[in-house]
Amino acid sequence: MKPIFALARDFLHDSRGATAIEYCMIGFMISLAVITGATLIGPIVSGTFQQVAAGLN
């Protein structure tokens, strides 16, 4: 049985989950950019569609 310090050292030097965390952070940043862009562009697109709808009437 390993001593507690050896288990802690092994745990701290284990990097198997680092890639998953990095991909999660990249996904979060991309989704944040998409949400921000949609929030900023939404009113402009809505106004354009309202002008088109008013022109059709």
N, C-alpha and C positions, 0 to 999 in steps of 0.2 A: 504494500500500500504506500502511495506517495505521500510525503509530508505536505502539509497545507501550503507551504511556501512554493513548493514545486508545482502544485496545481494552480496556484494564483499566477505564477510566472508563465506557465503554459497557456493559461486563459488570456493573459495580456498580450502574448506574442502570436496568438491565433488570428489570422486575417481572413478567414474564409467568408465571413459575413460582410466584409468591407465592400465588395463589388455590388452586392444587393443594395446596400445603403446608398452607394453612389448612384445607381440606376434610379432609385426612388427619389433622390434629390434632383436628378435631371428631369424626371417626369413631373415633379412638383413645379420646377421652374418653367417648364414648357406649358403646363396647364395654367400657371399664373399669368404667363404672357398671353395665352389665348383668351382667358377671361378678361384681362385688362383691355386687350384689343377689341373684343366684342362689346365691352361696356362703352368704350370711347367711340366706336364706329356705329353702334346701334342707333342712336338718335339721328345721325346723318342719313343712314339708309332708310329709316322710318320716314323721315321728312321727304326724301326723294319719292318713296312709294306713295305717300299722301298726295304729292304734286301730280304724279302720274294718274292716280285715281281721280283727282279733281279734274284733270284734263279730259278724262274719258266720259265724264258726266255731261 
